Each structure stands twice: as structure tokens, then as C-alpha cells.
Amino acid sequence: MFRPSRFLSLALGLALFAPAAARADALDVQLNDHMESVVKHIKAKGYKNVGVLRFRAQKGTGSERFDVGPINGNLAERVENLLVMHASSKDDSMKPAFGVIHDAGAAAAKQKVGLWYSKPAERKKLFGVDYPLAWDVKAKVKADAFVTGKAAMSADLKKTTVTLEAFDARSGEKLAKVAEFTMDTDRNLVRDFNVPYTLTKDQKVALARSRAKARNQEEGQKVEQQTNEVVLQQAQKVQQQQQKKQKVQPTEQPGQPDGPATTQTVGGIRLKITAGGTEVTPAPGASQSGQYQMPCPAAGTPIVFMLENTTDKELGVVLKVGGLNTIGEQREPAEQCRKWLVPAGKTYKIEGYHTGEKFDSVKKFTVMSKDEATQANTQLQDAVDLIEMVVYESGGKQPDGEMAISRGANARGIRGDKEKKARSGGFQALQQTLMKDGRWSRTRGRDGEMTIGPAKEGTGGPAPQEKDFPSPVEVKNLKIRIGSGTSQPVQVDPPQK
């Protein structure tokens, strides 16, 4: 069996190849800047334990929804992680000033709390549930308050406004605005809101070349801004086409500039899926946007993915199953994930999530019920029935002596295969892991107060010593939804003791 660590690239993507400091996630930086207001509110109210619930989202003049896209779930996760980082007591930084509940939505769902936002009676039930602490999941606490909110993208897509709200039992469960900010929409927000867009291959190659030529932080930032502008322009173009109810040609389909992908040809990779040893053939969905459907195998069925490179060049592949990258269970966007590098003419067999320091431990895929999968992690409920594959070509050689940087500061959480250990080591251990993995640093101001911000270049440990794949250029992507039913084949068996 091959050792997967030999065939991984650094987690690089658009505008992340500049040799200067890594790009921070703009939304997470804004959330971090406004955490002080949230923490002050928590302390002023005397809350002992606080949970974070799923956010609402709104696109343009549409209605507020809890199922717009990944933004609904990952905003809750990011706010929870930032609360942990900001929860230190002023008198003793090793101890928390208040408790932070882990994945409050999942615990509430398990204990049969219904539509808490629209039904006051259900919202009241939230305060009777037993919740796990973020740094001690075996401990059970009651919630004094909850943080939630709303993310709204403007009709022209240019601006996104995030509102942070809190409520407790004493106020009759009424939501109170705690903080609000408006920011320029970037490509991460475009993806998280499920806004379709097309980048042609020429655009991708041009951006990759600009990225490779960047020699300092200022040039890297210019490429980053250029990338966001191109993505936003393309998203606006697709939106205008949809509004005019014009039929979009295959060359203009979101994410599919050369025509829709099929399992037989995803940018040069042939995908084969077997369930219990029998091949499963996904069928095209109603649209031609690369969205496919596949029937749901029986519960407990082992699932295997075969990636065959049919070209004469090495290709990079991100394979996400149930919202998690098959390398390290990363939750980041595909462009920021580690990639399988499949040599020309070779076939890789992926039987589960590769975890551990050397990615040589495998948690095998199997079928579980959708309810079980959703309750296991409510923040990923938008993707528990989704298989996503993105294929990359190398856009050029990396300049000699330059080290690529994987990603900047973000609050999207701990790598999946490291999370269990981090959440069993106590408050300080979890806080330090979140800051290190998310590339945050703590500094003391003149007033003696500690502040948290994106770490400077060089912090957070060395870059992974894995095979390089310079300037990845996305060639094609394929998404497969598991058919409706009681189960879907995109989850992993519970870890064995």
C-alpha cells in the first residue's frame, strides 16, 4: 500500500502562493475584531456558560434562511472557536472567565429541541438541555445564554453584513444585537453563500502566473484583491444571466468552463465509486452545472473511491466526503486543502479519511443515517450528503528559494483528526491549539489588556514537508449528492477504542 504522505501537496490555492505573509480570512479577522463586544456583553450579564447556534443567511432581497449554504453552519463554528480564544480570565489567563459550549445545536437536536428561532416554546427548551464544554466534552453544563446572528449579502453581491446577537432566559429569550459590521464580499463569502460563478481556464492561469511573480507582501495583496474582483465579477455575471432567465451554455456553467464534468472525465481524472464491491454510477442532475445524484446504499456498506489519472501529467485532486477532506479531515475550502497528487496513468484507491501526523491511519467510509451524520456535527449538515471532487493542474514552477505558505489566520477550527485530543486536554490546551492551527497570536497592549490578531509571518510552526505542487490551477470540479432516503454513504465509522 502506498504511503499517502508522499503524494500530498501543500495546501495552496488562489492568491495563497505569495512568498510573503499568508492571507488571513477577511471574515474571521472581522469577527475577531468584534469579539471584544461579545465578550464584554457576556461578562456584563454574568453568564457562566454560553453556546453558539446556527446563523441565518440572506442573499439580496431573498428571505432569511438557515440553509443558504455553508455560511449558516460555519459561522457558528467560527464564533465558538473565537469565543474560546477570547475566554481567558483577566486575572489568570490559564483559566476561562466563562464556559463555552461545544456544538450547541447538535446537543439541542439530540435532546429533541425543535425550531428554536421561530417557536418561542422551543427556544425556551434550549435552557433545559445538558451541553458539553468545548474543552471537556464529558462535562455537562446548562446554558445561560446563546450567541447567534445573521449574514446578509447585498443584492449586487458587493457587500456582506454580519450581525451578532445574544439571548438568555431572563430576557424572555429575546434576541439582542451585540455587534455588527459590513465588509467587502470576497471569494470565500461567495462560496460560503453558494453563489455560482465561472472562472475560465485563461483567468485561472493568469491569476496563477501573477501569484508566482509576487515577491513581497504588497504584491501578494494585489493579487489577492485581483482574484476577489475576478470572482465577484463572474458571480455577478451568472446572477444577471439567471435574472434574465437566459439559458446558460455549458461553457458558462458555474465552475465548469470547459463543459460539465462527468465521473468519466473530471479534468483528466476518472472517478469510480463502489459500495460493498458493486460499482455505483451517479446520474446527471436536472441542471448541467456539474451536480450529480447517486442512489443511497444500505446502512453499513463500505464505500471506496478510485481516482484514475487518464492524462500524461501529474494532477492534484481534492476529494471531500461529507464536507471533510479525505486528507486530514480538513474543513477549509478546496483551494486551501491538501491534495492527492496522482501521477500520469496511475490509479489511487481511497477507502477512508487519512489521518495522523503522517496521514497513514485510515478511518474507513461506511453508510450511516442522515440524522446520525447531522447530529454528529451540525456545522457540516449542509454537506453530509455531498461528495465533492476538485482537480488541479500545476500552473508553473516555484521560484528557487521561495517557500509557499499554506494559509493565513482563520477560525474554521481544528483539523478533524486532531480535534478529539485537543478537546480533552482542558481550556488552555484547546485555546492554544485553536490559535496555533488558526495562525493567531496574542499580544499585550499598553493598557495591559491582551489582544488577539493574525500571527505574523513565520509563526505557527514550519510548513508541512510534503511534495510540492506549484501554483495549482483548478481544471474541473464535480459534486455528487446522495439520493434522498434514510442514509447516505459519506460518513466514517466511529473511532474504535
N, C-alpha and C positions, 0 to 999 in steps of 0.2 A: 504493500500500500504506500502511496506517495505521502510525503510529509508536507502538509499544506503550507507551512510557514516558508517553504522555499519558493512558493509561487504567488506570494502576496505582493501587491504594490503598496506604496504609501497612500494614505487616504487623501488623494488630491482631487481637485475639481476646478471649475471655472474660478479664475482670479485667486486661487489659493497657491499658485506656484511662484509668486514673487519671492525673491530671496530675502526680503526684509521681513518685518514682523508679520505674523499671521493675522488674517482678517477675523475680527470679532463679529459675532452675530449682532446686528444692529438692534433687533428687538430685545435680546437678552440684556444688552447694555442699557437700554432704556428702562427695562423692568428693574434692573439692579439699581439704577439711579433713583427710582421711585420706591424702592423697598423701605427706605427710611420712614416714609409717610405711613406705610402699612405697619411697620414695627412700632412706631410711636402710637398708632391707634390701638394696637394690641396691648401695649403696656399701659396706656392711659385707662383702658377699660378693665385692666386686671385679669385678662384671660389667661387661664393656665394651660389649656390645650386647644390648638387651632388646626382645622382641616381645610383643605382646598378642594373645591368641587369644579366640575366641568364648566367651561366657559360657553357663553353664547357667541354666535358669529353672524355677521350680516354683510352681504355684498350689495353695494349700491342701494337701490330703493327696495330691495327684497326684504323679506321678513327675517326676524331674528330666529336662528335655528341652532340646535345642538348637534347637527350632523352635516354642517357645511363641508368640513374636511378635517385634516389632521390638526388644524389650529384649535379646534374645540377641546381636544384632549391634551395636546402637548403644552398648551398654555397653563393648564392646571399643574402639570408635572413640573414645568419650569419655575412657576411661582413657589411650589412646595420646596423645590431644591434651593431656591434663593432664600426662602424663609429660614431653612436650616443654616445656611451660611451666615445669616444676619442675626441668628437667635442667641448669640453669646451674651452672657450677663456682663454688665459694665464692671462689676466688682471682681468677677472671676471668669475669664474668657474660656476656661475649660468646662464651664457649666452653662447650661441653657437658661435663658431668662423665662422661657415658656416652652411648652411641648409642641412639637409639630407632628401631626398625624400623617401616616403614610397611606396614600391612595384611598382617601376617604370615600370616594364614590364606589369603589369596589366593595369596601366593608359594608356600606349602606345597602348596596344591591343584594349582597349575600343575606342581609337581615331584613329583606323584603320591604325596603323603603321605595316608594313609587316615584311619581313625577313631582319631585320636591319643589321645582321652580313655579309651576302653575297651580299646585294644590297646597294651600296652607296647612292642611291636616298632615300631609306627607312631610312637609318641611319641618313641622313640629317633631315628627318621629326621629329626625336626624339626631336629636339631642338625647335620645334614649339608647343609641347604638353603642356597642363596645368597639373601639378602634385601636389599631396597633400604632405605636410610636415609630417615627421614621428611623430612629437609631436603636430600637429594641422592639422588633415586630411581635415578640412574645408577650410584651406588656400590653395590658388592656386599659384604656382610659376613655372617659366621656369627653365629648367636645363642648367647649364653652362658646365657640364661635366658628364661623366658616368664612373663607375668602372665596370669591368667585368674580365674575365680571363679564365683559363683552369686548369683542374685537370687531370693528366696523371698517370696511374698505369703501372708499368713496366710489361714486358711480363711474368716474373716469379712471379709476384704479390707482391714481397717483398718490393718495394719502391713506394712511391707516390710523385709526384712533382706538386706543385701548383704555378701557375703564376698569378700575379695580374696585370691588365692592365687598362689604362685610356685613354679616348679620349674626345676631345671637338670640337666645330665648327671651332675654329680659326685654328686648325691644319689640317683642311680638313677631320675631323673625322678619322684620322689615329690612330691606337692603339699603345700606348707606354707602354713598360714594366716598372712597378713601383717597384715590389718586386717579389722574387721567393725563394722557399725553397723546400727541399726534406726531407721526413720523412719516418720512418718505417711504413709500412701498418699495421693497427690494425683491429680488427673485425668490428669496426664501419665503416671504409672505405670499407671493404669487402662487407658489407650490402648495403652501400650507392651507390656502383658501381654495384649493382645487380649481384655480383659474387656468384654462387651457392656453397654451402658446406653442409656437413653432420657431425653432432656430434652424435655419438651413445649414447644410454642411459647410458652406463657404463662411457663414457667420461664425460657426464654431471654430473652424481652422484659423480665421483671422484673430479671434479672441485668444486662442491658444498661443499664437505667434506673439501677440502683444504681451501676453503673460510671460513668455520665455525671455523676452527682451528687457523686461523690467529689472532695473539694477538697484533700486532703493525703495524705501517705503513710500515716498511720494509718487513714484511711477507705478508702484503696485496699487495704490489707492485710486489712481486714474483709471487703470484697467478695471478695477472693481466697479467703479462708477459707470464706466462704459458698458460693462456686462449687464448691470442692472437696467441701464437705459434701453439696451437692445431687447432684453427680455420683456420689459414693460411695453415697449412699442409693439412687439409681436403679440403680446397678450391683448393689447387694445385693438389690434387688427382683427384677431379672431373674434373678439367681442362685437366689433362693428359688423362683421360678417354674420354673426349669429342674430344680431338685432335686425338686420335687413332680411333675415330668413333666406339667405342665399345658400345654395348647396356648395359646401367646401370640397374642393378637389382633393384627392389623396395626397398630392404634393404639399398641401397646406394643412394637413391634419396635425393636431397638437402632438408634438414630439415625434412625428413620423414624416420628415421632409422628403424621403425617397419612396413614399408609399407605405401602407400599413404593414406592420410586422406580422409574421405568422410563426408558428412553432418550428416550421421547417427552415425559416430564414430570418433570424433576428440579428441583422448586421453581420452575418457570416457565422453565427452560432446556431446549430440545430439543437432544439430542446426536446428531450424525450422524458415523459413523466410516467412512472409505473406505480401502481397501487397493488400491493400484495403480489407483485411479479407480473401483473397484467398491465399492458400499456393503456393509458388514458389519453384520449385525444380531445383537447379543448376545441370548442366551436366558436366561430366569429360571433360577436355580439351584434346588436341591431345597427350600431354605427361602425365606421371604418377607422376609428381612432386608435386602434391597437388594443382595444378592450375585448377580451375573450371570456368565455364561460366554460366551466368544466363540471361534470357531474360529481356529486359528493360520494366518495367511497364509504363503506361501512366503518363504524367506530372501531378503533384499534388496528386498522390496516396500516402497515408500514409504507411510507412514501419514499420514492427515490427519484432524483433528478439527474439526467445525463446531459452534459454540455459538450457538444462535438464541434470543434473548430473546423469548418469546411474551407477555410481560406489558406493562403500561403504565408500568412503573417500572424504574429502573436496578437491576441486580443485580450482585453481586460473585461471581466464580467462581474457585475454586482447582482447577486441573487438574493432577494429578500423574500422571506416566507413568514406570513402573519405579522408583517411590519418590522421584522428583525432581520438584519443582515446575517447570512449564513456563516460569516467570519466574525466571531466575537460578539454576536448578537447586538450589533450597533443599531441605534435608532435614528441616526442622523440621515439627512437626505442622501440619495445615492452618490452624488458627486463627492461627498465627504467620507464615504465608506471605503474600507479596504476592498480590494478587487481580486478575484481569481484571475491569474494570468494563464490563459490556455494557449500552449504552443500550436503552431500550424499543424493541422492534421490530427491533433490529439483529442481524446475524449476524457472528461473528468466525471467521476461518479460522486454525487453529493447526497449523502444519506442522512444528514442532520446538521446541526449547528456545531461548528468547530470552535472550541473554547480553550481556555488555559493560556498560560504565558506564551507557549509555542504553538497554540491552536491545534494541538494534537489529541485533544479529548473531544469526543463526538457525542452529542445528545441527539439521538435518532428521532426523525419525524414520525408522527403517527396521527391518527384521526381522533379528535375529541369533539364533544358537543360545542356548539357556538356559545351557549350560555357559560359553559365551563371556561372557554377561552376568554370570553369577555370579562368574566369575574376575576380571572387570573391577573388581568391588567386592563383596567377600564381606559387607561390613556391610549391603548392601542386598539380600541374597539373598532375604529374606522378601518383597520387593516387586518383584522383577524381572519378574514376570508379572502385575502388578497395575496397572489403570487406576483412579484414584480422582478423583471429582469432587464438590466440596462447594459448594453455592450459598448465598449470604448476601443478606439484606436489610439496609438501614441502619436501626439502631434508634433514631435520633434525631439532632438537630443537636448539634454540638460547641459548648460554651460559647465565646463570643468571647474571644480572647486566650489560650486554652489550647492547648498543643501536645501531641498524642498521642505516646506512646512505643511503639516497635515491640516491644521485648522486653528482658528482663534478662539477667544473666550466664548463659551456658550453655557446655558443652563439646562441642557436637554437630558442631563442625568448621567449615571454611571454606566459603563459598558456592561451589558447584560450578564456576562459570565463572572463579573467581579462584584455584582450587587449584593448577593447573599452575605458574603464575608463582610462587606462594608457596613451592612445594616445590623450586624450582630456584635459590633465592636464598641458600641456606645456613641455618645454625642460627638465627642472630639474626633474620633476615627472617621465617622461618616462625614463630618464637616470638612475635614482635611482631604478626604478622597474626592468629594464633590469639587472642592477648589482646585485640587491638582488636575483631575481629569478634565474639568471645565476651563482650566487655564485662567484662574482668578488669583489675585494676590491681596494681601491685607496690609494697609499702611496706617500709621498713627498721625493724625493731624496736629496742628499747633495747640488745639484746644484739648488734646489728649484723647479725643474720640477716635475709634478705629473705623476706617472706611475700607470698602471692598471695591476693586476695579479690575479690569482686564490686566492680566500679567504682562510684564514687559518681555521682549524677545529673549529667548534663552531659558525661561523658567518652565517648570512643569516636566523636567526630565528630558532625556535625549529622544530624538526621533527614532521610530522603530527601524531596526536593522533588517530590512526586508528588500527583496528585489525591486528596483526602481522601474517605474513606468512613466516616463516623462510626458508632461503636457497632455493628459488624457482628453480626447475629443469624443463626445458621445456620438455614436453612429445610429443606434436604434434602441427603442425600448418596447417592452411587451408587458401587458398587465392581464392577469387571468383572475376572474372572480369565481369562487367556488359556488356551485349551484345552491339555491335555497333549499333548506332542509334542517334537520336537527343537528347536523355535524359538518365539519369541514376539515380537509386534510392539511392544515397548515400550522399545526401546533406540535410541540415537543413533549415527550413523555416527562412526567415529574422526575426530578433528580433522584437517583437511587441512593439510599443510605449506605 
